[in-house]
């Protein structure tokens, strides 16, 4: 049985791991998304993210930078 630990921010939004959010969009596998994050190719609200396990609100602006 898998149990999900839910984290809510002050606004009540469900936060999820960045690698999980991006891999579920279908842009890449979770392993490839982790490589992109560690290569500083992902920004959240215009801030570069380097930790794939950091949790974010799906409503935040997430961008993939072209290099």
C-alpha atoms as a printed R data frame, in Angstrom:
   type eleno elety resid chain resno      x      y       z
1  ATOM     1    CA   UNK     A     1  0.000  0.000   0.000
2  ATOM     2    CA   UNK     A     2  1.338  3.443  -0.944
3  ATOM     3    CA   UNK     A     3  0.582  6.392   1.261
4  ATOM     4    CA   UNK     A     4  1.073  9.959   0.070
5  ATOM     5    CA   UNK     A     5  2.148 12.582   2.557
6  ATOM     6    CA   UNK     A     6  0.289 15.759   1.661
7  ATOM     7    CA   UNK     A     7  1.838 19.140   2.281
8  ATOM     8    CA   UNK     A     8 -0.312 22.212   2.085
9  ATOM     9    CA   UNK     A     9  0.949 25.751   1.958
10 ATOM    10    CA   UNK     A    10 -0.858 28.597   3.703
11 ATOM    11    CA   UNK     A    11 -3.289 28.975   0.772
12 ATOM    12    CA   UNK     A    12 -4.431 25.360   0.932
13 ATOM    13    CA   UNK     A    13 -2.764 24.168  -2.289
14 ATOM    14    CA   UNK     A    14 -1.330 20.686  -2.423
15 ATOM    15    CA   UNK     A    15  2.442 20.820  -2.876
16 ATOM    16    CA   UNK     A    16  4.203 18.155  -4.941
17 ATOM    17    CA   UNK     A    17  7.785 17.300  -5.790
18 ATOM    18    CA   UNK     A    18  9.046 19.231  -8.780
19 ATOM    19    CA   UNK     A    19 10.327 16.124 -10.587
20 ATOM    20    CA   UNK     A    20  6.923 14.461 -10.104
21 ATOM    21    CA   UNK     A    21  5.022 17.481 -11.416
22 ATOM    22    CA   UNK     A    22  7.150 17.759 -14.544
23 ATOM    23    CA   UNK     A    23  7.313 14.049 -15.357
24 ATOM    24    CA   UNK     A    24  3.513 13.854 -15.150
25 ATOM    25    CA   UNK     A    25  3.238 16.454 -17.913
26 ATOM    26    CA   UNK     A    26  4.920 13.985 -20.274
27 ATOM    27    CA   UNK     A    27  7.881 16.177 -21.217
28 ATOM    28    CA   UNK     A    28 10.399 13.597 -19.984
29 ATOM    29    CA   UNK     A    29 10.865 10.655 -17.663
30 ATOM    30    CA   UNK     A    30 11.368 11.374 -13.979
31 ATOM    31    CA   UNK     A    31 15.068 10.482 -14.271
32 ATOM    32    CA   UNK     A    32 15.511 12.876 -17.207
33 ATOM    33    CA   UNK     A    33 13.628 15.607 -15.366
34 ATOM    34    CA   UNK     A    34 15.996 15.194 -12.400
35 ATOM    35    CA   UNK     A    35 18.954 15.665 -14.765
36 ATOM    36    CA   UNK     A    36 17.375 18.827 -16.184
37 ATOM    37    CA   UNK     A    37 16.814 20.223 -12.687
38 ATOM    38    CA   UNK     A    38 20.379 19.473 -11.591
39 ATOM    39    CA   UNK     A    39 21.631 21.099 -14.815
40 ATOM    40    CA   UNK     A    40 19.856 24.318 -13.781
41 ATOM    41    CA   UNK     A    41 17.414 24.209 -16.699
42 ATOM    42    CA   UNK     A    42 14.232 24.575 -14.623
43 ATOM    43    CA   UNK     A    43 12.917 27.741 -12.995
44 ATOM    44    CA   UNK     A    44  9.994 28.203 -10.640
45 ATOM    45    CA   UNK     A    45  8.669 31.758 -10.482
46 ATOM    46    CA   UNK     A    46 11.875 32.913 -12.255
47 ATOM    47    CA   UNK     A    47 14.167 31.282  -9.645
48 ATOM    48    CA   UNK     A    48 16.507 28.477 -10.763
49 ATOM    49    CA   UNK     A    49 15.843 25.233  -8.893
50 ATOM    50    CA   UNK     A    50 18.551 22.586  -8.346
51 ATOM    51    CA   UNK     A    51 16.812 20.200  -5.921
52 ATOM    52    CA   UNK     A    52 14.422 17.777  -7.681
53 ATOM    53    CA   UNK     A    53 12.751 16.751  -4.425
54 ATOM    54    CA   UNK     A    54 11.792 20.298  -3.433
55 ATOM    55    CA   UNK     A    55  8.015 20.703  -3.229
56 ATOM    56    CA   UNK     A    56  6.057 23.338  -5.090
57 ATOM    57    CA   UNK     A    57  2.525 24.455  -5.671
58 ATOM    58    CA   UNK     A    58  1.309 23.334  -9.139
59 ATOM    59    CA   UNK     A    59 -0.083 26.864  -9.588
60 ATOM    60    CA   UNK     A    60  3.426 28.359  -9.630
61 ATOM    61    CA   UNK     A    61  5.062 29.251 -12.961
62 ATOM    62    CA   UNK     A    62  7.467 26.469 -13.953
63 ATOM    63    CA   UNK     A    63  9.694 26.953 -17.006
64 ATOM    64    CA   UNK     A    64 12.193 24.823 -18.893
65 ATOM    65    CA   UNK     A    65 15.190 26.863 -20.079
66 ATOM    66    CA   UNK     A    66 16.724 26.128 -23.461
67 ATOM    67    CA   UNK     A    67 20.489 25.777 -23.449
